Amino acid sequence: MFDLLTALLDSWSLWNRAAGRADDGMRWRRAYLALTYGCGAYRPYEDLVREAALETGVAAKAAENLVTSWDSLQPWPEAPGLLRGLRDRAIPI
């Protein structure tokens, strides 16, 4: 099992681009993760992204940019090879 948005896909670069700077993107992403892990009941992803942007001083437009840019996510360079290796080692059920 993998966390899709950090282990297989390079979502970090997307957050950084949406924020405009790498350090802002990382700070914003960390705030988002803290909200996500601490929120208890389900809350919409977009709401948490916007709230984290406000909390960290990242422009509100950055949250919209992040959400509308999901289709540009790319895998980490090593992810395809890793998945092929796991597939080749899989035990048939």
C-alpha positions as protocol buffer text, in pm:
chain_id: "A"
residue {
  index: 1
  type: MET
  ca { x: 0 y: 0 z: 0 }
}
residue {
  index: 2
  type: PHE
  ca { x: 125 y: 348 z: -88 }
}
residue {
  index: 3
  type: ASP
  ca { x: 23 y: 704 z: -17 }
}
residue {
  index: 4
  type: LEU
  ca { x: -51 y: 813 z: -371 }
}
residue {
  index: 5
  type: LEU
  ca { x: 12 y: 1187 z: -327 }
}
residue {
  index: 6
  type: THR
  ca { x: 352 y: 1160 z: -163 }
}
residue {
  index: 7
  type: ALA
  ca { x: 495 y: 815 z: -233 }
}
residue {
  index: 8
  type: LEU
  ca { x: 404 y: 772 z: -599 }
}
residue {
  index: 9
  type: LEU
  ca { x: 310 y: 1118 z: -727 }
}
residue {
  index: 10
  type: ASP
  ca { x: 519 y: 1431 z: -682 }
}
residue {
  index: 11
  type: SER
  ca { x: 249 y: 1645 z: -523 }
}
residue {
  index: 12
  type: TRP
  ca { x: 515 y: 1847 z: -339 }
}
residue {
  index: 13
  type: SER
  ca { x: 620 y: 2027 z: -658 }
}
residue {
  index: 14
  type: LEU
  ca { x: 258 y: 2107 z: -735 }
}
residue {
  index: 15
  type: TRP
  ca { x: 203 y: 2263 z: -391 }
}
residue {
  index: 16
  type: ASN
  ca { x: 524 y: 2464 z: -432 }
}
residue {
  index: 17
  type: ARG
  ca { x: 424 y: 2593 z: -777 }
}
residue {
  index: 18
  type: ALA
  ca { x: 75 y: 2686 z: -656 }
}
residue {
  index: 19
  type: ALA
  ca { x: 223 y: 2874 z: -360 }
}
residue {
  index: 20
  type: GLY
  ca { x: 481 y: 3051 z: -574 }
}
residue {
  index: 21
  type: ARG
  ca { x: 782 y: 2947 z: -364 }
}
residue {
  index: 22
  type: ALA
  ca { x: 909 y: 2616 z: -232 }
}
residue {
  index: 23
  type: ASP
  ca { x: 928 y: 2724 z: 133 }
}
residue {
  index: 24
  type: ASP
  ca { x: 572 y: 2865 z: 119 }
}
residue {
  index: 25
  type: GLY
  ca { x: 449 y: 2546 z: -46 }
}
residue {
  index: 26
  type: MET
  ca { x: 608 y: 2327 z: 221 }
}
residue {
  index: 27
  type: ARG
  ca { x: 474 y: 2539 z: 507 }
}
residue {
  index: 28
  type: TRP
  ca { x: 126 y: 2538 z: 350 }
}
residue {
  index: 29
  type: ARG
  ca { x: 135 y: 2162 z: 286 }
}
residue {
  index: 30
  type: ARG
  ca { x: 241 y: 2092 z: 646 }
}
residue {
  index: 31
  type: ALA
  ca { x: -47 y: 2306 z: 776 }
}
residue {
  index: 32
  type: TYR
  ca { x: -286 y: 2119 z: 546 }
}
residue {
  index: 33
  type: LEU
  ca { x: -161 y: 1783 z: 677 }
}
residue {
  index: 34
  type: ALA
  ca { x: -200 y: 1897 z: 1039 }
}
residue {
  index: 35
  type: LEU
  ca { x: -558 y: 2004 z: 966 }
}
residue {
  index: 36
  type: THR
  ca { x: -630 y: 1679 z: 783 }
}
residue {
  index: 37
  type: TYR
  ca { x: -497 y: 1451 z: 1055 }
}
residue {
  index: 38
  type: GLY
  ca { x: -664 y: 1652 z: 1331 }
}
residue {
  index: 39
  type: CYS
  ca { x: -1006 y: 1722 z: 1183 }
}
residue {
  index: 40
  type: GLY
  ca { x: -1184 y: 1406 z: 1299 }
}
residue {
  index: 41
  type: ALA
  ca { x: -1492 y: 1374 z: 1079 }
}
residue {
  index: 42
  type: TYR
  ca { x: -1453 y: 1408 z: 704 }
}
residue {
  index: 43
  type: ARG
  ca { x: -1411 y: 1759 z: 567 }
}
residue {
  index: 44
  type: PRO
  ca { x: -1383 y: 1838 z: 197 }
}
residue {
  index: 45
  type: TYR
  ca { x: -1028 y: 1849 z: 65 }
}
residue {
  index: 46
  type: GLU
  ca { x: -1075 y: 2191 z: -92 }
}
residue {
  index: 47
  type: ASP
  ca { x: -1190 y: 2340 z: 239 }
}
residue {
  index: 48
  type: LEU
  ca { x: -882 y: 2210 z: 420 }
}
residue {
  index: 49
  type: VAL
  ca { x: -652 y: 2339 z: 144 }
}
residue {
  index: 50
  type: ARG
  ca { x: -808 y: 2689 z: 164 }
}
residue {
  index: 51
  type: GLU
  ca { x: -799 y: 2692 z: 545 }
}
residue {
  index: 52
  type: ALA
  ca { x: -432 y: 2594 z: 547 }
}
residue {
  index: 53
  type: ALA
  ca { x: -354 y: 2868 z: 294 }
}
residue {
  index: 54
  type: LEU
  ca { x: -520 y: 3128 z: 516 }
}
residue {
  index: 55
  type: GLU
  ca { x: -345 y: 2992 z: 824 }
}
residue {
  index: 56
  type: THR
  ca { x: 0 y: 3017 z: 663 }
}
residue {
  index: 57
  type: GLY
  ca { x: -44 y: 3345 z: 477 }
}
residue {
  index: 58
  type: VAL
  ca { x: -41 y: 3181 z: 134 }
}
residue {
  index: 59
  type: ALA
  ca { x: -261 y: 3363 z: -118 }
}
residue {
  index: 60
  type: ALA
  ca { x: -618 y: 3234 z: -141 }
}
residue {
  index: 61
  type: LYS
  ca { x: -571 y: 3207 z: -520 }
}
residue {
  index: 62
  type: ALA
  ca { x: -300 y: 2947 z: -454 }
}
residue {
  index: 63
  type: ALA
  ca { x: -560 y: 2705 z: -316 }
}
residue {
  index: 64
  type: GLU
  ca { x: -766 y: 2738 z: -633 }
}
residue {
  index: 65
  type: ASN
  ca { x: -452 y: 2694 z: -845 }
}
residue {
  index: 66
  type: LEU
  ca { x: -363 y: 2376 z: -657 }
}
residue {
  index: 67
  type: VAL
  ca { x: -703 y: 2216 z: -701 }
}
residue {
  index: 68
  type: THR
  ca { x: -728 y: 2306 z: -1071 }
}
residue {
  index: 69
  type: SER
  ca { x: -376 y: 2174 z: -1138 }
}
residue {
  index: 70
  type: TRP
  ca { x: -426 y: 1816 z: -1017 }
}
residue {
  index: 71
  type: ASP
  ca { x: -428 y: 1687 z: -1373 }
}
residue {
  index: 72
  type: SER
  ca { x: -65 y: 1797 z: -1409 }
}
residue {
  index: 73
  type: LEU
  ca { x: 62 y: 1570 z: -1129 }
}
residue {
  index: 74
  type: GLN
  ca { x: 360 y: 1361 z: -1235 }
}
residue {
  index: 75
  type: PRO
  ca { x: 504 y: 1046 z: -1076 }
}
residue {
  index: 76
  type: TRP
  ca { x: 832 y: 1063 z: -892 }
}
residue {
  index: 77
  type: PRO
  ca { x: 1103 y: 954 z: -1139 }
}
residue {
  index: 78
  type: GLU
  ca { x: 1160 y: 620 z: -965 }
}
residue {
  index: 79
  type: ALA
  ca { x: 790 y: 532 z: -916 }
}
residue {
  index: 80
  type: PRO
  ca { x: 720 y: 354 z: -1249 }
}
residue {
  index: 81
  type: GLY
  ca { x: 1024 y: 126 z: -1211 }
}
residue {
  index: 82
  type: LEU
  ca { x: 939 y: 53 z: -850 }
}
residue {
  index: 83
  type: LEU
  ca { x: 584 y: -46 z: -942 }
}
residue {
  index: 84
  type: ARG
  ca { x: 705 y: -266 z: -1228 }
}
residue {
  index: 85
  type: GLY
  ca { x: 943 y: -438 z: -985 }
}
residue {
  index: 86
  type: LEU
  ca { x: 662 y: -502 z: -739 }
}
residue {
  index: 87
  type: ARG
  ca { x: 437 y: -631 z: -1015 }
}
residue {
  index: 88
  type: ASP
  ca { x: 708 y: -874 z: -1127 }
}
residue {
  index: 89
  type: ARG
  ca { x: 746 y: -1003 z: -769 }
}
residue {
  index: 90
  type: ALA
  ca { x: 372 y: -1033 z: -701 }
}
residue {
  index: 91
  type: ILE
  ca { x: 246 y: -1367 z: -581 }
}
residue {
  index: 92
  type: PRO
  ca { x: -59 y: -1485 z: -777 }
}
residue {
  index: 93
  type: ILE
  ca { x: -370 y: -1534 z: -568 }
}
